[in-house]
Amino acid sequence: MLDGGKVIAAGPLATVAAQPGFQNLLADETAGSVFAVTVGNHDPRDHLSRLQFASGSLTVPLLNTPIGSRLHVSIKTTDIAIAKERPKNISMLNILPAKIARMTTHSGGYVSLQLQLEGGDVLWARITKRSSRDLALTEKSGVFAMIK
């Protein structure tokens, strides 16, 4: 990754994208996380595919990609909702347990959350200051990330 002509980070895409500096360089609408995944299986009946990675799995619309294929998936910070308890009876299929590693409050009424997933991956989320306050979130809080 370059900033002003200087190399500020190098390595696998998912590793570089997990660094706080990477998120700061992106515009709000493009900030997010990148994961290296493997296509685990397909469910033609429900038109879904399951992607496996170190911290769990993600269910996505059916892919025309062979099982075992390696891909990268990008998840925008704004496509994540946070819950303090595991949600029940919800339409979101992707729910991952996490701990808040870092919270950064921004002008404009939002908070960036650096979430440490159980398998070691980093997931970035952006929520409103009000939601952060209502949920009484702090660094080290256990949460559930719900991914659209």
N, C-alpha and C positions, 0 to 999 in steps of 0.2 A: 504494500500500500504506500502510495506517495502522497506527500502533503508539501506543497511549495517546492517541489523538485527534490525533496529529501525522502529517503526510505524511512518510514516510521513503523512499519510492521511487515513481516514476511512469513510465509508458511502456508499450510493448507487453508483453503477458503473458509471453512467452518471455524478454524482456530482464530484467524484474523477477524472475522465478523463478530466473534464473541467478545472482543476487546472493547472497553469503554470508549477509547479514542475513535474507533471505527463508527460507532453510533453517533458521536458528536459531529462527524464530518458529513453525515447524511441529512438530507432535508427530512422534516417530520413525516412526509408521506412515503418516504422510501426506507426509513429506519426499520430494522428488523433483525432476524436471526437466520442463519444458514446452517443446515444439517446435512451431513453425508449419510445417505440412507441406502438400504437395499430393498428391492421389491420382494416382499415376503410371500404374498399370495393375492389371488384375485377372487372376487365373489361376483360372478356374472349375473346371478339372480338379483342382487341388490345394486349392481353396477358400481362396485367399490373395489379398491385395491388397498392392501395394507403394506405400509412402509416401515421397516425395522431400523432402529438405530440404537446406540448405546444406552439411551435413557428411556427406551420403550418403543412404542409404535404409534403410527399416525394412520388414520383411515382417510382416504382421499377418493375423489371420483375415479371410476375405472380407467386405468391406464392401458394403452396398447404397447406394453413393454414386457419383455420376458421376465419371469420369476428369476431372481438372482441378480438382476441388473443393478448396477450402482448408479445412483443419481444424487443430485443436490436438491434440497427443497428449501424455499425461502418463506419465512413467516413474518408478516408485517407486525410491528408492535401494536397496531390498532386492531388487529384481528384476534386479540387475546382478551379474555375476561378473567377476573380473579375472584376466587371464593376462599373463605376461611375453612369451610368444611366441604367434603366431597359431595358434589351435587347429585341429586337423585331425580329421576323422571325429567330429564332434560334432553333436548334434541341434539345437542353437541356431542359428537362421538369421540372427540379427542380431549381427554382430561388427564393431565400429568401432575403428579405431586412435585412440589418444589419448596425451596427455602429462599427467602429474599436475601441476597448477598449484598445488594447495594440499592439505595433509594436516592434519586436525585430530583429535587423540586425545581421546576422550570417556571419562568414567567409564562403567562397565558393559561394558567389554571390546570397544569397537568404534572404528573410525576412519572419519571422513568423508573422501572423496576428491573434490576438485573437478577434473574432467577436462576438458582443453581438446581438443576434437575438431578434426580437420584443416580443417574448413570454418569454424571460429571459434565454433561453438556450445559451450556448457558443459553437461556431463553430470555429475550428482552420483551418487556411489555410496557405499554403506556396507558395510564388510567388518569382520571381526574383527581385533583387534590381532594375534592369532596369524598370521592369513593375511598381514597386512602385514609382519610380521617374517619369516615363512617365504619370502615373495617378495622380501625385501630392498627394499621400495619406499621411494623417496625422492621429494621434489619434483623435477620434471623427468624422472622415469623415463618411458620409453616403455612403454605397455601396450596391451592389447586389451580393450575393454569388451564383454562378452557379455550381451546383453539378452534376457530371457525373453520 
